[in-house]
Each structure stands twice: as structure tokens, then as C-alpha cells.
């Protein structure tokens, strides 16, 4: 169900105030971009997917009845578009690697070391997440970061709740094993 | 895996995923989306095939027609209530003399079928 605030914005958009759509872009672009980028592993392509998904949502707003959350609807479009793009990528065999590290401006010199360690940890975690399959990546991110229910995730990924549960369990286990192996490897190297 | 282990794994995963955070989209992404929406994509609300008023009107007509044909006695006294009505009923009578009743029922059934199909098709279009 859409919340009252979103309902108000939806009404404004349907009434012709297109600028009100920026509320939805602001609120959901980060998660949408994360879903896309983790699946296609290419920032430019992820941008295209997210942009197309938002535009698609805008044009289909009159058909959106508010029975589910706007986010569920949007993430579903993003997820499936990203999977399609991934299939095309695999077909053309032009896999691109990417550096997932964002650019940060370091203003405080004393925090450089902390930040470097932080970024290193982040990089390790992100590469471990990338080792999961696209479905598991999406499920684990939506469950632990966006705190979506299993039912909502099932709707987005278009599988049953029990399959979401199984995949979530597998994803947790795999993530733990990957990170544990990494720590053990680092310890052996020292 | 024991319940305690599973709980630990759950805690660990939550921490890890929250530590990884979300990817930051470039600032121009929002601008691009809003620009695309403002520019070539002017919003045009999709109208239903039948407005609620016309649905009610069709419904009333169909029900009225059914009553006229099926339930009212076919005697002249009843039909000649007022001038306009009697003209209409006279016309109906003339038509019913020329065209068999089954043909009338056929038209009625056909009309109903179309009305139902419009609703059904609209639902299908909305879902896609």
C-alpha cells in the first residue's frame, strides 16, 4: 500500500504537476541504482536502466492502483530490466569490470587512514556481494538494507515467498563463507 | 544449522549489507529523468473506454428494455399510456410483428456480450 505522503504526490502528478515526480526520484533512485549496478556491474548501463524504469513508471502512473508500494513496483521494473540487460551482455560476451568505489573528497587529513581502511572493507564486502547471483544480491540488499518484507521481495523478484526464504538463507551463508575465506586468506598472508 | 547460529548469521548479514551501503547514482541522473519527463513526454492521462456515467446509462437502458420486453403484459391498454410512449410502443409493436422475438433476444445478448467484453478488455489492458 502507498503511504499517505506518496498518495498526495501521486495525486499531484496525475493532476498534471510533473515536477512532483522528483519526490519519487529522490526517494528511490539510490536503491534502484544499487539493484541495477549490482546486477549489470556497469554504472552507465545501470543509469540507463534506472532512467528508463522511472520514465516507464511515470507513464504508467494512471494504471498504478496503489495496491502495492510504489517502491515495489519500481524495483520490480528495475530488477527485470537489469536481468534483461545482463542476458544481452552475456550474449555479446562483452563483460566489463568496474570499480565500485565512489569518489569521496577527503577534507580531514587525520581521517585518511580510517577512510582508507573503511573503503578497503567496503570494497571487500562489495566484491563478496558481487559473487552472489543477481537474484540473491537483490534479495539480500532489499531485505537487510530496505527492510522489505519477504512478500514484497517475492513480488519484486517474481518468485514465491518460500523461494525468497531459501535464497535469502543461501545468500547469507555464501556471504559469510566468502568473507570468512577472505579473512583467513589475509591472515595467512601476514 | 541451529537457531542460535542462524540468528548470528542474520546479524552478521545485516551488518555487512548495511556496511556496504547503497551505490550513489550520479547527480545528473535525476536531472536526466526529470528532463525526459518534462520534454518529450508530456503526461496524458489514459481515459477508460466507457465513463461511469455512460456505464450507468447503458445499464439502465438494458434493464429497461428487458422489463419492456419480458415482464409487461403485451396488451394495447398498457402501451397506450401517453402519446410519446404509445408512439414508441407502436413502433416496437410494428417491429416485433416484422421481426421475430428471438432476433430481439439475440440483439440483447449481443449487446450484453459487447458490454462485458469492453470491461474485460479494459482490465486486461490495465494489467499489461
Interface residues (C-beta under 8 A of the other chain):
Chain A: X13 X14 X16 X18 X19 X21 X22 X25 X26 X29 X30 X31 X33 X34 X37 X38 X43 X46 X47 X50 X51 X54 X55 X58 X59 X61 X62 X63 X100 X102 X121 X122 X125 X126 X128 X129 X140 X141 X144 X145 X171 X172 X173 X175 X176 X179
Chain B: X9 X10 X12 X13 X14 X16 X17 X18 X19 X20 X21 X22 X23 X24 X25 X26 X29 X30 X32 X33 X34 X36 X37 X38 X41 X43 X45 X46 X126
